[in-house]
Amino acid sequence: MIEYYFNLRFSYSECMDYYHGRFSSLQVVEDGGKTVRFSANHLRPFITSLGIRGRFRMLLTLENKFIRIERVA
C-alpha cells in the first residue's frame, strides 16, 4: 500500500466549485514533495460549513489505484 500525507485548506465557496463539478480533479503536493492528482469527488465527505481544513492521508494500491482518503488531524 502507498500512503501520501498532505494538508488542505479551502473555504466553503472554494469547495462548492469542486462539489458542483466546475473542477473535476485536485492536485496537491504531499509531504515528500511529490505532486498527486485525484478526483475532487473524493473530498465530498469532508466538506463542512467552514470548507475543508485538516491533514489527510491518501491510500493507494501498489498499482496506484485509489483506495481512500482519511482525515488524520
N, C-alpha and C positions, 0 to 999 in steps of 0.2 A: 504494500500500500504506500502511496505517495502522499505526503502532507505538505500543505502550504499554509503559512500563517500570515495574516495581513490585518490592517486596521481600516475601518470605513467610517466616514462621517459625511452624511448627506442630510440636507434639510428635508422637510416633508414635501415641499414643492419639487425639489430635485428628484425625490423618489417617485413622485407621480409621473414624471416623464418616462421613467423605466416601467412603472406599473401599467401605464396605458399603452405601452408598446412604441413610444416615439423612438426609443433606443432599444435594440434587441440584445446587445451584449455590453459587458462591462469589462474594463481592463484595469488590473491592479498590479502593483509591484509588491511581491511578497518579501518577507524579511531578508531572504538571501539575495535579493536584487533581481530576481527573475520576474519578467513580465508574464502575467497569466490572464487569459481572456476566457470569460464564461458567460453563459446565458443570464440575462438580467432576471429572468423568471425565478431563478434560484434564490433571489433575495426577498421575494414577496412575503414569506413568513416573518421576516424581521422588521418590517415597516411598522412604525408606531406613529403616534400623533406628533412626535418630535422628529421623525425621519428614521434614519439608520445611524446608529453610533455604537462602536464597540470594536472588539478584537475577534477575529474569526479564524476558523481552521477549515480548509477545503481538503477533502479526501478524494483521491483518485485511485483507480486500479493501476497496476503496473503497466497497463496498456494505455494509460492516460484517459480512461473513461471515468466520467463524473460518478461519484458515489453520493456525497452530500456536503453541505456546508453547515458548520456548527458555530454558535456564538460561544466563545471561551472566556470572555470578560466584558 
